[in-house]
Amino acid sequence: MASRLSAAFIAAAALGAVAHAQDAPVADAPPAFRSAEARQRDAETLKALSTEGQVLYQRDRVKLDGYQYCSQAVALAERGEFRESIRAASRALYVGQQQGNDDLIAVSKRDFAIAYSYAGDLDRAEQYAREALQHAAKDPAVVAGPAYKILGDVAVRRGKLAEGIAYYNQGLAAASERFRPLIRISLVNAYVADGKLAEARAAIQEIPVPDNPASKQLYRRSLGNLLLAEGKPAEAAGVFAEAAREASGDDATYERLWAEEGLARSLLAQGDRQAARKAYVGAARSAETIRAKFRSEEFKAGLFGDVQQIYERALALSMEAGDTEGAWELSEASRSRALLDVVRERVPLAGAGPGRALGAQPMKLAEVRGVLREGEALVEFHSLDERLYAWVVRPGGIRGVTIAMPRAVLDRSVEQFRAAILERRRTADDLGRRMYEALLKPLGLAEGERLVIVPHGALHYMPFQALREADRYLIERNPLAVVPSASLAAQLAGRAADARGRLVAFGNPANEEKYALPGAEREIQKIGTLFDDKRVFVQHEASRQAFRSNAGSGRILHVAAHAEVDTVDPLASRILLARDAADPGFLEAREIYELKLGDVSLVTLSACESGLGRIARGDEILGFTRSFLTAGVEGMIVSLWPVSDDSTELLMTTLYGELAKGAQAIDAMRAAQIAVLKRSRFAHPFFWAPFNFIGDWRMRLPG
């Protein structure tokens, strides 16, 4: 049976991004998941990177010296442009190999290690740091110091503190004098985390107080953390208060934020939970005013500051204090913050028409409740290390529920459920019942109630429709849709848009033979019969240029093609369109922001993995979904795993048929999924459950 399966990036591999981003290995991963992750790693082997470097180098009109590409790679990594950093290092690697320059090869591998480390891909960061050390660099300190530092960072982030400390000490012996203070700060933090406070105290005393304001703030944060670990919260509070007072320069607000966070932890250590909650909430509010920026200095110093931790602690203390509404609003604010942190103003927002672009600012609870109608419930989740919170918002109020499921357990449960579906095991139904009992039964959801689900963390990968209550699937009990945040849901639903007008469709693009999708071509031809006004592009016509020129010319955009998720940089995720000698046919997610999509209401990505992106702390699933929604699209249909041609054709034609009759999107999706699952050969969730409707669940396609 044909399947829209990307050769290098598959849904199970994207699940590996959860582990990488949260710095913990996937435990008990099923064999299919492990092999999928291996295939993803193979796509970025040294040979593949070198080949990519050759292609990119040959395309460059102005060819740089190999070391200039390395400088470019470091600068890009420090701005958060991880995929572009890797591409620059790939060029340097190719040049070094062509010249037989072992020093340049060593430096390029060091730069791979830096980029992957910053991106949270610990496996590759470790791989290239080790490989860099195998070469004879002209100045060993330039390569060895950073390489040992990265190996130490990787070990610490995996919880292997003794190993990390050993690498840091090797780095101190090998590094330049200029680089050593950063390693010493990392060493202090590792000692503190390992409970070796005497060693931490001795190490910090070897660090001269930096003159540079940014470095001085990093030093103070380490000192404050040490004092807290030593049981001196009052002294720690003094250090953090001083850091807050002396914050200056372009990053003053950001530095003050972390000083406030340290002060909050100091208050918590002194047992004043009320004051600590106030300080954490204040720090979270401060975070909302900070311009998004990637700060490599923290990674260099081994602090790995995560603004999402502030939201989580503020949220947990608010729920503990019974402030359900305040906790919900903090969850919403964290999602808006995460969007800014990932996009980081790296792309223009030119595609949205007047009034169509989605705002990043979170909405208040009263505004969200005002959008909901009777019979609708917004179900929002937030996963923390120790527990899972859920809120049910209805027009009449909000209810908060605490679920005793730590993040690691939730992640593993989602992985196991997805694995059972992808491998078409009979155990999928039993796992679906367990997940329903744990996640949804405590929420008191009424039968037939329209559910608008706001996932968090690994729940973005959860096919909620395949959960089971007794002997029926959730989709048979309740219509449901998914939204990235309640604030976006309220904005989208407030538009009351109709997806009428021209269909623009792309199917079975002529890429490599292994990517052929004859079923996708049949799919869009059948869908096209439902529309009088349409433009359909198949095979060689389905090119990147045709997409850029025509995607925004209709109200409905349907794409039946392969997609690849980039777990290093979600904005580099791509749809595979027709290729030729001059164009490989890759349309990246970042390019979507540049398209004029202000008149497009509905986008269907009938392609594997189109709904996935990168997951880290907070609501940080960024990829095609956010790109299209942020550009002004009201609704999307996206897939969560590689899909079957035959069942997808049935689902899509049924769905568009229901829309053509005037059904709302949430009801049309439900009818389509039930139609597929009622076919005996498609009864397993693998066939009917991969697609989510995301966005304005009330969207209509009037006849």
C-alpha positions as CSV (number, residue, x, y, z in Angstrom):
1,M,0.0,0.0,0.0
2,A,1.4,3.4,-1.0
3,S,2.4,5.7,1.9
4,R,3.4,9.3,2.0
5,L,6.6,8.5,4.0
6,S,9.5,10.9,3.9
7,A,12.7,9.0,3.5
8,A,14.7,11.0,6.0
9,F,12.3,12.6,8.4
10,I,9.4,10.6,9.7
11,A,7.0,11.2,12.5
12,A,8.7,8.9,15.0
13,A,11.9,10.8,14.4
14,A,10.2,14.0,15.3
15,L,9.2,12.5,18.6
16,G,13.0,12.1,19.2
17,A,13.1,15.9,19.2
18,V,11.1,15.8,22.5
19,A,13.9,14.0,24.2
20,H,16.6,16.2,22.7
21,A,14.9,19.4,23.5
22,Q,14.2,18.3,27.1
23,D,17.7,16.9,27.5
24,A,16.6,13.4,28.3
25,P,17.0,10.2,26.3
26,V,13.9,8.4,25.1
27,A,13.3,5.5,27.5
28,D,12.1,2.2,26.2
29,A,11.5,3.4,22.7
30,P,9.9,0.8,20.4
31,P,12.2,-0.7,17.7
32,A,10.3,1.2,15.0
33,F,11.0,4.5,16.7
34,R,14.7,3.7,17.2
35,S,15.1,2.7,13.6
36,A,13.3,5.9,12.6
37,E,15.7,8.0,14.7
38,A,18.6,6.2,13.1
39,R,17.3,7.0,9.6
40,Q,17.0,10.6,10.6
41,R,20.6,10.7,11.9
42,D,21.7,9.0,8.6
43,A,20.3,12.0,6.7
44,E,22.8,14.3,8.5
45,T,25.9,12.0,8.4
46,L,29.2,13.6,7.5
47,K,28.9,12.4,4.0
48,A,25.5,14.0,3.5
49,L,26.7,17.2,5.1
50,S,29.7,17.3,2.8
51,T,27.5,16.7,-0.2
52,E,25.1,19.4,0.8
53,G,28.2,21.7,1.3
54,Q,29.4,21.0,-2.2
55,V,26.0,21.8,-3.7
56,L,25.7,25.0,-1.7
57,Y,29.3,26.1,-2.4
58,Q,28.8,25.5,-6.1
59,R,25.7,27.7,-6.1
60,D,27.4,30.6,-4.2
61,R,28.1,33.4,-6.6
62,V,30.7,34.8,-4.3
63,K,32.8,31.9,-2.9
64,L,34.4,32.6,0.5
65,D,37.5,31.3,2.0
66,G,36.8,28.1,4.1
67,Y,37.6,29.9,7.4
68,Q,35.2,32.7,6.4
69,Y,32.5,30.1,6.2
70,C,33.4,28.9,9.7
71,S,33.2,32.5,11.0
72,Q,29.8,32.7,9.3
73,A,28.7,29.4,10.9
74,V,29.6,30.6,14.4
75,A,27.9,34.0,13.9
76,L,24.7,32.3,12.6
77,A,24.6,29.8,15.5
78,E,25.0,32.7,18.0
79,R,21.9,34.4,16.4
80,G,19.9,31.2,16.6
81,E,20.0,30.5,12.9
82,F,21.0,26.8,13.5
83,R,20.2,25.3,10.1
84,E,21.9,28.2,8.3
85,S,24.9,27.7,10.6
86,I,25.1,24.0,9.7
87,R,24.9,24.9,6.0
88,A,27.8,27.4,6.4
89,A,29.9,24.7,8.2
90,S,29.0,22.2,5.5
91,R,30.6,24.5,2.9
92,A,33.7,24.8,5.1
93,L,33.9,21.1,5.4
94,Y,33.6,20.6,1.7
95,V,36.3,23.2,1.0
96,G,38.6,21.6,3.6
97,Q,38.1,18.2,2.1
98,Q,38.9,19.5,-1.4
99,Q,42.0,21.2,-0.1
100,G,43.1,18.4,2.1
101,N,43.2,21.0,4.9
102,D,42.9,19.0,8.1
103,D,42.8,22.1,10.2
104,L,39.8,23.5,8.3
105,I,38.0,20.2,8.7
106,A,38.6,20.2,12.4
107,V,37.3,23.8,12.7
108,S,34.2,23.0,10.6
109,K,33.4,19.9,12.8
110,R,33.8,22.1,15.9
111,D,31.2,24.5,14.3
112,F,28.8,21.6,13.6
113,A,29.1,20.7,17.3
114,I,28.4,24.3,18.4
115,A,25.3,24.6,16.1
116,Y,23.8,21.2,17.2
117,S,24.6,21.9,20.8
118,Y,22.7,25.2,20.7
119,A,19.9,23.5,18.8
120,G,19.5,20.9,21.6
121,D,20.5,18.0,19.3
122,L,22.8,16.4,21.9
123,D,23.7,13.2,19.9
124,R,25.1,15.2,16.9
125,A,26.7,17.8,19.2
126,E,28.6,15.0,20.9
127,Q,29.4,13.2,17.6
128,Y,31.0,16.2,16.0
129,A,32.8,17.4,19.1
130,R,34.5,14.0,19.3
131,E,35.3,14.0,15.6
132,A,36.8,17.5,15.8
133,L,39.3,16.3,18.4
134,Q,40.5,13.6,16.0
135,H,42.1,16.1,13.6
136,A,45.4,18.0,13.9
137,A,44.4,21.6,14.3
138,K,47.0,24.3,13.8
139,D,46.0,26.0,17.1
140,P,44.7,23.1,19.2
141,A,43.1,25.5,21.8
142,V,40.8,26.9,19.1
143,V,39.3,23.4,18.6
144,A,39.9,21.4,21.7
145,G,38.7,24.0,24.2
146,P,35.2,24.4,22.7
147,A,35.0,20.7,21.8
148,Y,35.6,19.5,25.4
149,K,33.3,22.2,26.6
150,I,30.5,20.9,24.4
151,L,31.1,17.3,25.5
152,G,30.8,18.6,29.1
153,D,27.6,20.5,28.3
154,V,26.1,17.4,26.6
155,A,27.0,15.2,29.6
156,V,25.6,17.7,32.1
157,R,22.3,18.1,30.1
158,R,21.9,14.3,30.1
159,G,22.4,14.3,33.9
160,K,25.9,12.7,33.7
161,L,27.5,15.3,36.0
162,A,30.7,13.5,36.9
163,E,31.4,12.9,33.2
164,G,30.6,16.5,32.4
165,I,33.0,17.7,35.2
166,A,35.7,15.5,33.8
167,Y,35.3,17.0,30.3
168,Y,35.2,20.6,31.6
169,N,38.6,19.9,33.4
170,Q,40.0,18.6,30.1
171,G,38.7,21.7,28.4
172,L,40.4,23.9,31.0
173,A,43.7,22.3,30.2
174,A,43.3,22.6,26.5
175,A,41.5,26.0,26.1
176,S,42.8,29.4,25.4
177,E,43.2,31.9,28.3
178,R,40.2,33.9,26.9
179,F,37.9,30.8,26.8
180,R,38.8,29.4,30.3
181,P,36.5,31.7,32.4
182,L,33.5,30.4,30.5
183,I,34.5,26.8,31.2
184,R,35.1,27.6,34.8
185,I,31.6,29.0,35.2
186,S,30.2,25.8,33.6
187,L,32.3,23.8,36.0
188,V,30.9,25.7,39.0
189,N,27.4,25.1,37.8
190,A,28.1,21.4,37.3
191,Y,29.7,21.0,40.8
192,V,26.6,22.7,42.3
193,A,24.2,20.4,40.4
194,D,26.3,17.4,41.6
195,G,26.2,18.6,45.2
196,K,30.0,19.1,45.3
197,L,29.8,22.5,47.0
198,A,33.4,22.7,48.3
199,E,34.7,22.1,44.8
200,A,32.2,24.7,43.4
201,R,33.4,27.2,45.9
202,A,37.0,26.6,45.1
203,A,36.3,26.8,41.3
204,I,34.4,30.1,41.6
205,Q,37.2,31.7,43.6
206,E,39.5,31.1,40.7
207,I,37.3,33.2,38.4
208,P,38.1,36.9,38.5
209,V,34.9,39.1,38.6
210,P,34.4,39.9,34.9
211,D,34.5,43.5,33.6
212,N,32.1,42.7,30.8
213,P,28.6,43.4,32.0
214,A,27.0,40.3,30.3
215,S,29.8,38.0,31.7
216,K,29.4,39.7,35.1
217,Q,25.7,38.8,35.2
218,L,26.4,35.2,34.3
219,Y,29.0,35.1,37.1
220,R,26.5,36.5,39.6
221,R,23.9,34.0,38.6
222,S,26.4,31.2,39.2
223,L,27.4,32.7,42.6
224,G,23.7,33.1,43.6
225,N,23.0,29.5,42.7
226,L,26.0,28.3,44.7
227,L,24.9,30.3,47.8
228,L,21.4,28.8,47.5
229,A,22.9,25.3,47.3
230,E,25.1,26.1,50.4
231,G,21.9,26.9,52.3
232,K,22.4,30.7,52.4
233,P,19.2,32.0,50.7
234,A,19.5,35.4,52.3
235,E,23.0,35.9,50.9
236,A,21.8,34.6,47.6
237,A,18.9,37.1,47.6
238,G,21.4,39.8,48.1
239,V,23.5,38.7,45.1
240,F,20.4,38.5,42.9
241,A,19.1,41.9,44.1
242,E,22.5,43.4,43.2
243,A,22.3,41.8,39.8
244,A,18.9,43.3,39.2
245,R,20.1,46.8,40.3
246,E,23.1,46.7,38.0
247,A,21.5,45.3,34.9
248,S,22.4,47.6,32.0
249,G,22.8,47.8,28.3
250,D,20.6,46.3,25.5
251,D,19.9,43.1,27.6
252,A,19.2,44.9,30.9
253,T,15.5,43.7,31.0
254,Y,16.5,40.2,30.2
255,E,19.3,40.2,32.9
256,R,16.9,41.7,35.4
257,L,14.4,38.9,34.6
258,W,16.9,36.3,35.7
259,A,17.8,38.3,38.8
260,E,14.1,38.3,39.7
261,E,14.0,34.6,39.1
262,G,16.9,34.0,41.4
263,L,15.3,36.2,44.0
264,A,12.1,34.1,43.7
265,R,14.0,30.9,44.3
266,S,15.7,32.5,47.3
267,L,12.3,33.4,48.8
268,L,11.1,29.9,48.1
269,A,14.1,28.5,49.9
270,Q,13.3,30.7,52.9
271,G,9.8,29.2,53.0
272,D,7.9,32.3,51.9
273,R,5.7,30.7,49.2
274,Q,3.4,33.7,48.8
275,A,6.3,36.1,48.2
276,A,8.0,33.6,45.9
277,R,4.8,33.3,43.9
278,K,4.5,37.0,43.6
279,A,8.2,37.2,42.4
280,Y,7.7,34.4,39.9
281,V,4.6,36.0,38.5
282,G,6.4,39.3,38.3
283,A,9.3,37.7,36.4
284,A,6.9,36.0,34.0
285,R,5.2,39.3,33.3
286,S,8.6,40.8,32.7
287,A,9.3,38.1,30.2
288,E,6.4,39.2,28.1
289,T,8.1,42.6,27.5
290,I,11.4,41.1,26.4
291,R,12.3,41.2,22.7
292,A,12.9,37.6,21.6
293,K,16.6,36.9,21.1
294,F,18.8,33.8,21.2
295,R,21.5,34.3,23.8
296,S,24.5,32.0,23.1
297,E,26.3,33.5,26.2
298,E,24.2,31.3,28.4
299,F,25.1,28.2,26.5
300,K,28.7,29.1,26.6
301,A,28.5,29.5,30.4
302,G,26.5,26.3,30.9
303,L,23.5,28.0,32.4
304,F,21.0,27.0,29.8
305,G,18.5,29.6,31.0
306,D,14.9,28.6,30.0
307,V,12.3,31.3,30.4
308,Q,9.6,28.6,30.3
309,Q,10.8,27.4,33.7
310,I,9.7,30.8,35.1
311,Y,6.2,30.4,33.7
312,E,6.0,26.8,35.0
313,R,7.0,27.7,38.6
314,A,4.7,30.7,38.6
315,L,1.9,28.5,37.2
316,A,2.4,25.7,39.7
317,L,2.4,28.1,42.7
318,S,-0.7,29.8,41.3
319,M,-2.6,26.5,41.0
320,E,-1.4,25.6,44.5
321,A,-2.8,28.9,45.8
322,G,-6.1,28.2,44.1
323,D,-5.8,30.9,41.5
324,T,-7.1,28.8,38.5
325,E,-7.6,31.8,36.2
326,G,-4.2,33.3,37.0
327,A,-2.5,29.9,36.3
328,W,-4.4,29.6,33.0
329,E,-3.4,33.0,31.9
330,L,0.3,32.2,32.7
331,S,0.0,29.1,30.5
332,E,-1.4,31.2,27.7
333,A,1.4,33.8,28.1
334,S,4.0,31.1,28.0
335,R,2.8,29.9,24.6
336,S,3.0,33.4,23.2
337,R,6.5,33.8,24.6
338,A,7.6,30.5,23.1
339,L,6.4,31.6,19.7
340,L,8.4,34.7,19.9
341,D,11.5,32.8,21.2
342,V,11.5,30.5,18.2
343,V,10.6,32.9,15.4
344,R,12.9,35.6,16.8
345,E,11.9,38.1,14.1
346,R,13.8,35.9,11.6
347,V,11.1,36.1,9.0
348,P,8.9,38.9,7.7
349,L,5.1,38.7,8.2
350,A,4.2,39.9,4.8
351,G,1.6,37.3,3.8
352,A,-1.3,38.4,6.0
353,G,-3.8,40.9,4.7
354,P,-5.1,43.8,6.7
355,G,-6.4,42.6,10.1
356,R,-5.5,39.0,9.2
357,A,-2.2,38.5,11.0
358,L,-2.5,36.8,14.4
359,G,-1.3,38.7,17.4
360,A,1.2,37.1,19.7
361,Q,-0.2,38.8,22.8
362,P,-2.2,36.4,25.0
363,M,-5.9,37.2,25.6
364,K,-7.7,37.4,28.9
365,L,-10.0,34.6,30.0
366,A,-13.1,36.7,29.7
367,E,-12.3,37.4,26.0
368,V,-11.9,33.7,25.3
369,R,-15.1,32.7,27.2
370,G,-16.9,35.4,25.2
371,V,-16.0,33.7,21.9
372,L,-17.2,30.2,23.0
373,R,-20.8,29.1,22.5
374,E,-23.0,26.8,24.5
375,G,-22.1,23.2,23.7
376,E,-18.4,24.1,23.2
377,A,-15.6,23.5,25.6
378,L,-12.0,24.6,25.3
379,V,-9.7,22.0,26.9
380,E,-6.2,23.3,27.6
381,F,-3.2,21.3,28.9
382,H,0.1,22.3,30.4
383,S,2.7,19.6,31.2
384,L,5.2,20.2,34.0
385,D,8.0,18.0,35.3
386,E,5.9,16.7,38.2
387,R,2.3,16.8,37.0
388,L,-0.1,17.8,34.2
389,Y,-2.6,20.6,34.5
390,A,-5.8,20.8,32.5
391,W,-8.4,23.6,32.3
392,V,-11.8,23.3,30.8
393,V,-13.1,26.7,29.6
394,R,-16.8,27.1,28.8
395,P,-18.9,30.3,28.3
396,G,-19.9,30.0,32.0
397,G,-16.5,29.7,33.6
398,I,-13.3,27.7,34.0
399,R,-12.4,24.6,35.9
400,G,-8.9,23.5,36.6
401,V,-7.8,19.9,37.2
402,T,-4.4,18.5,38.4
403,I,-3.5,15.2,36.8
404,A,-0.8,13.1,38.5
405,M,1.2,12.4,35.4
406,P,4.8,13.7,35.3
407,R,6.1,15.0,32.0
408,A,8.4,12.0,31.5
409,V,5.5,9.6,32.0
410,L,3.3,11.6,29.6
411,D,6.0,11.7,26.9
412,R,6.5,8.0,27.2
413,S,2.8,7.2,27.1
414,V,2.3,9.3,24.0
415,E,5.2,7.6,22.3
416,Q,3.9,4.2,23.1
417,F,0.4,5.0,21.9
418,R,1.7,6.5,18.6
419,A,4.1,3.5,18.1
420,A,1.1,1.1,18.5
421,I,-0.8,3.1,15.9
422,L,2.1,3.4,13.5
423,E,2.9,-0.3,13.7
424,R,-0.8,-1.1,13.5
425,R,-0.9,-3.1,16.6
426,R,-4.1,-4.3,18.3
427,T,-2.8,-2.9,21.6
428,A,-3.5,0.6,20.2
429,D,-7.1,0.5,21.5
430,D,-6.1,-0.6,25.0
431,L,-3.6,2.2,25.2
432,G,-6.2,4.6,23.9
433,R,-8.5,3.6,26.7
434,R,-5.8,4.2,29.3
435,M,-5.0,7.6,27.9
436,Y,-8.7,8.5,27.9
437,E,-9.0,7.4,31.5
438,A,-6.0,9.4,32.5
439,L,-6.4,12.6,30.5
440,L,-10.1,13.2,29.7
441,K,-12.3,11.3,32.1
442,P,-11.3,13.6,35.0
443,L,-12.4,16.6,33.0
444,G,-16.2,15.9,33.0
445,L,-16.7,16.4,29.3
446,A,-20.3,16.0,28.1
447,E,-21.1,13.6,25.3
448,G,-21.6,15.5,22.0
449,E,-19.8,18.6,23.4
450,R,-17.6,20.3,20.8
451,L,-14.0,20.0,22.1
452,V,-11.4,22.6,21.1
453,I,-8.2,21.1,22.4
454,V,-5.1,23.1,23.2
455,P,-2.2,20.6,23.5
456,H,1.1,21.1,25.3
457,G,4.5,19.4,24.9
458,A,4.2,15.8,23.7
459,L,0.4,16.1,23.5
460,H,0.9,18.0,20.2
461,Y,1.7,14.5,18.8
462,M,-1.4,12.9,20.4
463,P,-4.2,11.8,18.0
464,F,-7.0,12.7,20.6
465,Q,-9.6,11.4,18.2
466,A,-8.2,7.9,18.6
467,L,-8.6,7.8,22.4
468,R,-11.4,5.4,23.5
469,E,-14.2,5.6,26.0
470,A,-15.3,2.0,26.6
471,D,-16.0,0.6,23.1
472,R,-16.0,3.8,21.0
473,Y,-13.5,6.3,19.9
474,L,-13.5,9.8,21.1
475,I,-14.3,11.1,17.6
476,E,-17.5,9.0,17.8
477,R,-18.4,10.6,21.1
478,N,-17.3,14.2,20.5
479,P,-16.4,16.4,17.5
480,L,-13.0,17.9,18.1
481,A,-10.5,20.4,16.7
482,V,-7.0,21.5,17.8
483,V,-5.5,25.0,18.3
484,P,-2.0,26.0,19.3
485,S,-3.4,28.3,22.1
486,A,-6.7,29.6,23.4
487,S,-5.7,33.1,22.3
488,L,-5.3,32.1,18.7
489,A,-8.5,30.1,18.9
490,A,-10.4,33.1,20.0
491,Q,-8.9,35.3,17.3
492,L,-9.6,32.7,14.6
493,A,-13.2,32.0,15.7
494,G,-13.9,35.7,16.0
495,R,-13.5,36.1,12.2
496,A,-16.4,33.9,11.3
497,A,-14.8,33.3,7.9
498,D,-16.2,31.3,5.0
499,A,-13.8,29.3,2.9
500,R,-15.7,30.0,-0.4
501,G,-14.1,30.6,-3.7
502,R,-11.3,29.1,-5.8
503,L,-9.5,25.8,-5.0
504,V,-5.7,25.8,-5.7
505,A,-4.3,22.3,-5.4
506,F,-0.8,20.8,-5.8
507,G,-0.4,17.0,-6.0
508,N,2.2,14.3,-6.7
509,P,5.0,16.8,-7.5
510,A,7.7,15.3,-9.9
511,N,10.5,14.9,-7.4
512,E,12.6,11.7,-7.0
513,E,10.9,8.5,-8.1
514,K,10.8,7.2,-4.6
515,Y,8.5,10.2,-3.7
516,A,5.9,9.4,-6.4
517,L,2.3,9.7,-5.1
518,P,-0.1,8.6,-7.7
519,G,-2.8,8.4,-5.0
520,A,-2.3,12.0,-4.2
521,E,-2.9,12.9,-7.8
522,R,-6.1,11.0,-7.9
523,E,-7.1,12.7,-4.6
524,I,-6.9,16.2,-5.8
525,Q,-8.5,15.4,-9.2
526,K,-11.5,14.0,-7.3
527,I,-11.6,17.0,-4.9
528,G,-11.4,19.3,-7.9
529,T,-14.7,18.0,-9.2
530,L,-16.4,19.6,-6.2
531,F,-15.3,23.1,-7.3
532,D,-16.2,25.1,-10.4
533,D,-13.4,27.5,-9.9
534,K,-10.1,25.7,-9.5
535,R,-6.4,25.6,-10.5
536,V,-4.8,22.2,-10.2
537,F,-1.0,21.6,-10.5
538,V,0.4,18.0,-10.7
539,Q,3.8,16.4,-11.4
540,H,6.1,18.9,-13.1
541,E,3.6,21.7,-12.9
542,A,3.6,21.4,-9.1
543,S,6.8,23.4,-8.8
544,R,8.1,25.7,-6.1
545,Q,7.7,28.7,-8.4
546,A,4.1,27.7,-9.2
547,F,3.4,27.4,-5.5
548,R,4.9,30.8,-4.7
549,S,3.0,32.4,-7.6
550,N,-0.4,30.8,-7.0
551,A,-0.8,29.6,-3.4
552,G,-2.5,32.8,-2.4
553,S,-4.8,33.1,-5.4
554,G,-7.6,31.0,-3.9
555,R,-9.6,30.6,-0.8
556,I,-8.7,27.0,-0.4
557,L,-5.1,25.6,-0.8
558,H,-4.7,21.9,-0.9
559,V,-1.2,20.3,-1.0
560,A,-0.8,16.5,-1.5
561,A,2.9,16.0,-1.3
562,H,5.7,14.8,0.9
563,A,6.9,17.0,3.8
564,E,10.0,16.8,6.0
565,V,10.2,18.0,9.5
566,D,13.5,19.7,10.5
567,T,14.1,19.1,14.2
568,V,17.0,21.4,14.3
569,D,15.1,24.4,13.0
570,P,11.4,24.1,12.5
571,L,11.3,27.0,10.1
572,A,13.6,24.9,7.8
573,S,10.9,22.2,7.6
574,R,10.0,21.8,4.0
575,I,7.4,20.5,1.5
576,L,8.8,18.6,-1.5
577,L,7.6,20.1,-4.8
578,A,8.6,19.4,-8.4
579,R,12.4,19.5,-8.9
580,D,14.5,20.3,-12.0
581,A,18.2,21.0,-12.7
582,A,17.9,24.5,-11.3
583,D,15.6,23.9,-8.4
584,P,15.6,21.0,-5.9
585,G,11.9,21.8,-5.2
586,F,12.1,22.5,-1.5
587,L,9.6,25.0,0.0
588,E,10.7,25.8,3.5
589,A,8.3,26.9,6.3
590,R,10.1,30.2,6.6
591,E,9.1,31.0,3.0
592,I,5.4,30.8,3.8
593,Y,5.7,34.0,5.8
594,E,6.8,35.7,2.6
595,L,3.7,34.6,0.6
596,K,0.6,36.7,0.2
597,L,-1.9,34.4,1.9
598,G,-4.3,37.1,3.2
599,D,-7.2,35.7,1.1
600,V,-6.7,32.0,2.0
601,S,-9.1,30.6,4.5
602,L,-8.3,26.9,4.5
603,V,-5.0,25.1,3.9
604,T,-4.9,21.3,3.7
605,L,-1.5,19.7,3.9
606,S,-2.3,16.1,2.9
607,A,1.4,15.2,3.5
608,C,3.2,13.2,6.1
609,E,4.3,15.1,9.2
610,S,2.8,18.4,8.1
611,G,1.4,19.1,11.5
612,L,4.7,18.5,13.3
613,G,7.5,20.8,14.3
614,R,9.9,21.0,17.2
615,I,8.8,20.5,20.7
616,A,10.8,22.0,23.6
617,R,9.7,23.6,26.9
618,G,6.5,25.5,26.5
619,D,4.3,25.5,23.4
620,E,7.1,25.4,20.9
621,I,5.7,23.3,18.1
622,L,6.8,25.4,15.1
623,G,6.6,24.3,11.5
624,F,4.0,24.5,8.8
625,T,1.1,25.0,11.2
626,R,2.4,28.1,12.9
627,S,3.7,29.5,9.6
628,F,0.3,29.3,7.8
629,L,-1.8,30.4,10.8
630,T,0.5,33.3,11.7
631,A,0.3,34.4,8.0
632,G,-3.4,34.8,8.3
633,V,-5.0,31.5,7.3
634,E,-8.1,30.6,9.4
635,G,-7.9,26.8,9.4
636,M,-5.6,23.9,8.5
637,I,-5.9,20.2,8.0
638,V,-2.5,18.6,8.8
639,S,-1.2,15.1,9.4
640,L,0.6,13.6,12.4
641,W,2.3,10.6,10.7
642,P,2.9,9.0,7.3
643,V,-0.4,8.5,5.7
644,S,-1.9,5.8,3.4
645,D,-2.9,7.0,-0.1
646,D,-6.1,4.9,-0.3
647,S,-7.6,5.9,3.1
648,T,-6.4,9.5,2.7
649,E,-8.2,9.7,-0.7
650,L,-11.4,8.5,1.0
651,L,-11.1,10.8,4.0
652,M,-10.3,13.9,1.9
653,T,-13.0,13.4,-0.6
654,T,-15.6,12.8,2.2
655,L,-14.4,15.8,4.1
656,Y,-14.6,18.2,1.1
657,G,-18.0,16.7,0.3
658,E,-19.3,17.5,3.7
659,L,-17.8,21.0,3.5
660,A,-19.5,21.5,0.1
661,K,-22.8,20.7,1.8
662,G,-22.3,23.5,4.2
663,A,-21.0,21.6,7.3
664,Q,-18.7,23.3,9.7
665,A,-15.1,22.2,9.7
666,I,-15.2,20.4,13.0
667,D,-18.2,18.4,11.9
668,A,-16.9,17.7,8.4
669,M,-13.6,16.3,9.9
670,R,-15.6,14.1,12.3
671,A,-17.8,12.7,9.5
672,A,-14.8,12.0,7.3
673,Q,-12.9,10.1,10.0
674,I,-16.0,8.1,10.9
675,A,-16.6,7.3,7.3
676,V,-13.0,5.9,7.0
677,L,-13.1,3.9,10.2
678,K,-16.4,2.2,9.3
679,R,-14.6,0.6,6.3
680,S,-13.3,-2.7,7.8
681,R,-9.9,-2.6,6.0
682,F,-9.4,1.0,7.4
683,A,-10.7,0.4,10.9
684,H,-7.4,0.7,12.6
685,P,-6.6,4.3,13.8
686,F,-3.5,4.3,11.5
687,F,-5.7,4.9,8.5
688,W,-8.3,7.4,9.8
689,A,-6.7,9.2,12.7
690,P,-3.6,11.0,11.3
691,F,-5.4,14.2,10.4
692,N,-6.2,17.1,12.7
693,F,-8.2,20.2,11.9
694,I,-6.4,23.1,13.4
695,G,-7.9,26.6,13.7
696,D,-11.4,28.0,13.3
697,W,-13.5,25.0,14.0
698,R,-16.7,26.8,12.8
699,M,-15.4,27.5,9.3
700,R,-17.9,26.8,6.5
701,L,-17.5,26.2,2.8
702,P,-20.9,27.5,1.5
703,G,-22.2,26.1,-1.7
